[in-house]
């Protein structure tokens, strides 16, 4: 997971939570906690990060968990289990392959627009021409978005654009 942290209208840090936490901890106490906001770069959702001092890591259990394998429940219909049973490598290997393929294909354009909207509604919702910029964003009109967001703080405008059009 990659996150972007904003201090007021500027990017403070970008990276994994464990990479950005030190920059956040190093700040002097803020007058308003709303001046420091963190966002998930995939979903655009605002995050609450635990900035308390890190505790010593718990000892890792032996066996497959050491490889990062986690056992969790999966509920499928009988026909799904039947199909999985016919696949080479078994159900777990097949599910892992399906998930990896879906992750490589990436997010749909609509998911990217939704992520941008979630971010922009927090950071730019009270800025001039917000509604117009969002309308253009959902039309897929990058030029229109740029036009209406032109006078916004550059870090906010640029991050919204990057979430909406990640391959551009």
C-alpha positions as CSV (number, residue, x, y, z in Angstrom):
1,X,0.0,0.0,0.0
2,X,1.3,3.4,-1.0
3,X,0.0,6.5,0.8
4,X,0.4,10.2,0.3
5,X,0.4,12.5,3.4
6,X,-0.6,16.2,3.1
7,X,0.4,18.9,5.5
8,X,-2.2,21.5,4.7
9,X,-2.0,21.9,0.9
10,X,1.4,20.4,0.3
11,X,2.7,16.8,0.1
12,X,4.6,16.0,3.2
13,X,5.5,12.4,2.4
14,X,4.7,9.5,0.0
15,X,5.3,5.8,0.4
16,X,4.4,2.8,2.6
17,X,2.9,3.6,6.0
18,X,6.2,2.6,7.7
19,X,8.1,5.0,5.4
20,X,5.9,8.1,6.0
21,X,5.3,7.7,9.7
22,X,8.7,9.1,10.7
23,X,8.1,12.3,8.8
24,X,4.7,12.6,10.5
25,X,6.1,11.9,13.9
26,X,8.9,14.5,13.4
27,X,6.3,17.4,13.1
28,X,5.7,19.8,16.0
29,X,2.2,19.4,17.4
30,X,-0.3,21.0,15.1
31,X,-3.0,23.5,16.0
32,X,-5.5,21.6,13.9
33,X,-5.3,17.9,13.4
34,X,-7.1,18.4,10.1
35,X,-4.0,20.0,8.7
36,X,-2.3,16.6,8.5
37,X,-4.1,14.1,6.3
38,X,-3.1,10.7,4.8
39,X,-4.7,9.1,1.8
40,X,-4.5,5.6,0.3
41,X,-3.2,6.1,-3.3
42,X,-5.2,3.3,-4.7
43,X,-8.7,4.1,-3.2
44,X,-8.3,7.8,-2.5
45,X,-9.7,7.1,1.0
46,X,-8.5,9.1,4.0
47,X,-6.5,6.9,6.5
48,X,-5.9,7.1,10.2
49,X,-2.3,6.0,10.9
50,X,-1.1,4.9,14.3
51,X,1.9,7.2,15.0
52,X,2.7,5.8,18.4
53,X,6.2,4.6,19.0
54,X,6.7,1.2,17.4
55,X,6.6,-1.8,19.7
56,X,9.2,-4.6,19.3
57,X,8.1,-7.0,16.6
58,X,6.4,-10.2,17.8
59,X,8.4,-13.4,17.2
60,X,7.4,-15.0,13.9
61,X,5.7,-18.3,14.2
62,X,7.3,-21.3,12.5
63,X,6.2,-22.8,9.2
64,X,4.3,-21.2,6.3
65,X,3.4,-18.0,8.1
66,X,7.1,-17.1,7.9
67,X,6.6,-16.9,4.2
68,X,3.7,-14.6,4.5
69,X,1.0,-17.2,4.0
70,X,-2.2,-16.5,5.9
71,X,-5.1,-19.0,6.3
72,X,-8.5,-17.3,6.1
73,X,-11.9,-18.5,5.3
74,X,-13.2,-18.5,1.7
75,X,-16.9,-19.2,1.0
76,X,-17.8,-20.5,-2.4
77,X,-20.7,-22.3,-4.0
78,X,-20.3,-26.1,-4.6
79,X,-19.8,-25.6,-8.3
80,X,-16.9,-23.2,-7.6
81,X,-15.2,-25.8,-5.4
82,X,-15.8,-28.5,-8.0
83,X,-14.1,-26.3,-10.7
84,X,-11.2,-25.5,-8.3
85,X,-10.7,-29.2,-7.6
86,X,-10.1,-29.8,-11.4
87,X,-7.3,-27.1,-11.6
88,X,-3.7,-28.0,-11.4
89,X,-2.1,-27.1,-8.1
90,X,-5.3,-27.3,-6.2
91,X,-7.7,-24.6,-4.9
92,X,-5.2,-22.4,-3.1
93,X,-2.7,-22.2,-6.0
94,X,-5.6,-21.5,-8.4
95,X,-7.0,-18.7,-6.2
96,X,-3.6,-17.2,-5.9
97,X,-3.1,-17.2,-9.7
98,X,-6.5,-15.6,-10.2
99,X,-5.8,-12.9,-7.7
100,X,-2.4,-12.1,-9.1
101,X,-3.9,-11.9,-12.6
102,X,-6.6,-9.5,-11.4
103,X,-4.0,-7.4,-9.6
104,X,-1.9,-7.1,-12.8
105,X,-4.8,-6.0,-14.8
106,X,-5.2,-3.0,-12.5
107,X,-8.1,-0.8,-11.7
108,X,-10.9,0.2,-14.1
109,X,-11.1,3.9,-15.2
110,X,-14.2,4.3,-13.1
111,X,-12.3,3.0,-10.0
112,X,-9.6,5.6,-10.7
113,X,-12.2,8.4,-11.0
114,X,-13.8,7.3,-7.8
115,X,-10.5,7.4,-6.0
116,X,-9.8,10.9,-7.3
117,X,-13.2,12.0,-6.2
118,X,-12.8,10.6,-2.7
119,X,-9.5,12.5,-2.3
120,X,-10.7,15.7,-3.9
121,X,-13.9,15.8,-1.9
122,X,-11.8,16.0,1.3
123,X,-9.0,18.3,0.0
124,X,-10.7,20.4,-2.6
125,X,-14.4,20.2,-1.8
126,X,-14.5,23.8,-0.7
127,X,-12.3,25.2,-3.5
128,X,-13.7,27.2,-6.3
129,X,-15.1,25.2,-9.3
130,X,-14.9,21.9,-7.4
131,X,-18.2,20.6,-8.9
132,X,-17.2,21.6,-12.4
133,X,-13.8,19.9,-12.1
134,X,-15.3,16.7,-10.8
135,X,-17.9,16.7,-13.6
136,X,-15.1,16.9,-16.2
137,X,-13.2,14.2,-14.3
138,X,-16.1,11.8,-14.6
139,X,-16.5,12.7,-18.3
140,X,-12.9,11.6,-18.7
141,X,-12.0,15.1,-19.9
142,X,-8.5,15.7,-18.5
143,X,-8.3,19.1,-20.2
144,X,-11.5,20.2,-18.6
145,X,-10.4,19.0,-15.2
146,X,-7.1,21.0,-15.6
147,X,-9.1,24.1,-16.7
148,X,-11.4,24.1,-13.6
149,X,-8.7,23.0,-11.1
150,X,-6.1,25.4,-12.5
151,X,-6.2,27.8,-9.5
152,X,-6.1,25.1,-6.9
153,X,-3.0,24.4,-4.8
154,X,-0.7,22.5,-7.2
155,X,-0.2,19.5,-5.0
156,X,-3.9,18.9,-4.6
157,X,-4.6,19.4,-8.3
158,X,-1.7,17.2,-9.4
159,X,-2.5,14.4,-6.9
160,X,-6.2,14.4,-8.0
161,X,-5.0,14.1,-11.6
162,X,-2.6,11.3,-10.8
163,X,-5.3,9.3,-9.1
164,X,-7.8,9.8,-11.9
165,X,-5.3,9.1,-14.7
166,X,-2.5,7.0,-13.2
167,X,-1.1,5.9,-16.6
168,X,-0.8,9.4,-18.0
